[in-house]
Amino acid sequence: MISHLTGTIVSTRLDGVVIDVGGVGMHVLCAPDTSVSLSVGVSATLVTSLVVREDSLTLYGFVNDAERDMWHLVQTVSGIGPKVALAFVAVLSPEDASSALVEGDVATLTRVPGIGKKGAERLIVELKDKVCAPGVSSSQTAEGWRTQVREALVGLGWSAKESDKAIDAVARTIPAGRETNVPEMLKAALQSMAKGQ
């Protein structure tokens, strides 16, 4: 998994940039605002996520972890892939998206290209309990770690179903109100899998 890149911007387009990392040009798909904010010849760091498909390896880049986490989260909803999710974070900041989901604001969500009224309603139903109200740290919610741990387990070769089962088993052991961290939760999920729970 490639979680970030630091290097010199070689070229920019509305849909992404090429960043030189140790002599290798990495093409990274980004939201237009991110691409426009980067200048050729300038050193930059992008938070990234690698999407592996049968016929491609695609890097997506973000300005911070919160944007990447929202991108991952919206893809857990049926019918939303990486490109629509990228449009989602391009149009709505993580704070605006969280507010819209918590408040059931269909009008705000349908501003995103590729998301109609039914899609917005599905997003609200499936995600409103998985995001924080603005002003609350994402690390304070149980769901803040789930997406990252699931991605790590799938990356290690387990199926999504096996990963979800282990994550649910770990979630049941977390005392109410206790803060969680990803490394600790990943270790617990791996131990749960080893025990065949």
C-alpha positions in Angstrom: 0.0 0.0 0.0 1.4 3.5 -0.9 0.1 5.9 1.7 1.9 9.1 0.5 4.3 10.4 -2.0 6.9 13.2 -1.7 8.6 14.6 -4.7 8.8 17.2 -7.4 5.8 18.0 -9.5 6.6 17.4 -13.2 3.3 18.2 -14.8 -0.3 19.0 -13.9 -3.7 18.5 -15.5 -7.2 19.0 -14.2 -7.5 15.3 -13.4 -4.1 14.7 -11.8 -0.4 15.3 -11.6 2.9 13.5 -12.3 5.2 13.6 -9.4 8.9 12.6 -9.6 9.8 10.4 -6.7 13.4 9.3 -6.8 13.6 9.5 -10.6 10.3 7.7 -11.2 7.4 9.7 -12.5 4.2 8.7 -10.7 0.9 9.6 -12.2 -1.6 10.5 -9.5 -5.3 11.2 -10.1 -6.5 14.1 -8.0 -9.4 16.4 -7.6 -9.1 19.5 -9.8 -8.6 21.8 -6.8 -5.6 19.7 -5.7 -4.0 19.7 -9.1 -4.5 23.4 -9.6 -2.9 24.1 -6.2 0.4 22.3 -7.2 3.0 24.0 -9.4 5.5 22.4 -11.8 9.0 22.3 -10.3 7.8 22.5 -6.7 8.3 19.8 -4.1 5.0 18.5 -2.7 3.6 15.7 -0.6 0.3 13.9 -1.5 -1.6 11.5 0.7 -2.4 8.6 -1.6 -4.3 5.4 -2.0 -3.5 2.6 -4.5 -6.5 1.0 -6.3 -5.6 -2.4 -7.7 -7.7 -3.8 -10.6 -7.1 -6.8 -12.8 -5.8 -4.6 -15.6 -4.5 -1.5 -13.8 -2.8 0.0 -10.8 -4.2 3.5 -10.1 -2.9 6.0 -7.6 -5.3 8.6 -6.2 -4.0 11.6 -4.4 -5.4 13.9 -1.6 -4.4 16.9 0.3 -4.8 15.2 3.7 -5.9 12.1 5.6 -9.4 13.4 6.2 -10.1 13.7 2.5 -8.7 10.3 1.8 -10.8 8.7 4.6 -14.0 10.3 3.2 -13.1 9.0 -0.3 -12.7 5.5 1.2 -15.9 5.8 3.2 -18.2 6.8 0.3 -17.0 3.8 -1.7 -18.5 1.4 0.9 -21.9 2.4 -0.5 -23.0 0.2 -3.4 -22.7 1.8 -6.8 -20.0 4.3 -5.9 -16.5 3.6 -7.3 -13.2 5.5 -7.0 -13.9 8.1 -9.7 -17.4 9.1 -8.3 -15.8 9.1 -4.8 -13.1 11.5 -6.2 -15.8 13.8 -7.5 -17.4 13.6 -4.1 -14.3 14.9 -2.3 -13.7 17.4 -5.0 -17.1 19.0 -4.5 -17.5 18.6 -0.7 -14.9 19.0 2.0 -14.9 16.2 4.6 -16.6 18.7 7.0 -19.3 19.6 4.5 -19.9 16.0 3.6 -20.2 15.0 7.2 -22.7 17.7 7.9 -24.7 16.8 4.8 -24.8 13.1 5.8 -25.6 13.7 9.5 -28.4 16.3 8.6 -29.8 14.3 5.7 -29.1 17.1 3.2 -30.0 15.5 -0.1 -29.6 18.8 -2.0 -26.0 19.2 -1.0 -25.1 15.6 -1.8 -26.7 15.8 -5.3 -24.3 18.6 -6.2 -21.7 15.9 -6.8 -21.6 14.7 -10.4 -22.8 11.1 -10.6 -24.9 11.2 -7.5 -28.7 11.6 -8.0 -31.5 11.8 -5.4 -31.6 8.0 -4.8 -27.9 7.8 -4.5 -27.8 10.7 -2.0 -30.5 9.0 0.0 -28.6 5.7 0.0 -25.4 7.6 1.2 -27.3 9.2 4.0 -28.9 5.9 5.2 -25.6 4.0 5.0 -23.2 6.6 6.2 -24.9 9.0 8.7 -23.9 6.8 11.6 -20.3 6.4 10.3 -19.3 10.1 10.2 -18.7 12.6 13.0 -20.6 15.8 13.4 -18.4 18.7 12.5 -16.0 19.6 15.3 -15.6 15.9 16.5 -12.4 14.2 15.7 -12.8 11.2 13.4 -10.6 9.2 15.8 -13.3 9.5 18.4 -15.7 7.4 16.4 -15.6 3.6 16.2 -15.9 3.8 12.4 -12.8 5.9 12.0 -10.6 2.8 12.2 -12.9 0.3 10.4 -12.2 1.5 6.8 -8.4 1.5 7.3 -8.3 -1.9 9.0 -10.6 -3.4 6.4 -8.4 -2.1 3.6 -5.2 -3.4 5.3 -6.8 -6.9 5.8 -8.0 -7.1 2.1 -4.5 -5.9 1.1 -3.0 -8.8 3.0 -5.1 -11.3 1.1 -8.3 -11.8 3.2 -11.7 -11.5 1.6 -13.9 -8.5 2.4 -16.3 -10.9 4.1 -13.6 -12.4 6.3 -12.3 -8.9 7.1 -15.7 -7.5 8.1 -16.3 -10.5 10.4 -13.0 -10.0 12.2 -13.6 -6.2 12.5 -17.1 -6.9 13.9 -15.5 -9.3 16.5 -13.0 -6.6 17.5 -15.6 -3.9 17.6 -17.6 -5.9 20.2 -14.7 -5.9 22.6 -14.1 -2.1 22.6 -15.4 -0.5 25.8 -17.9 2.4 25.2 -16.1 5.8 25.0 -12.7 4.4 24.5 -10.5 5.9 21.8 -9.2 3.5 19.2 -6.1 3.5 16.9 -5.6 1.7 13.7 -2.4 -0.3 14.5 -4.0 -1.7 17.7 -7.3 -2.6 15.9 -5.4 -4.2 13.0 -3.4 -6.4 15.4 -6.6 -7.4 17.3 -8.3 -8.3 14.0 -5.4 -10.4 12.9 -5.4 -12.2 16.2 -9.2 -12.8 15.9 -8.6 -14.3 12.4 -5.8 -16.5 13.8 -8.1 -17.9 16.4 -10.8 -18.6 13.7 -13.3 -16.4 15.4 
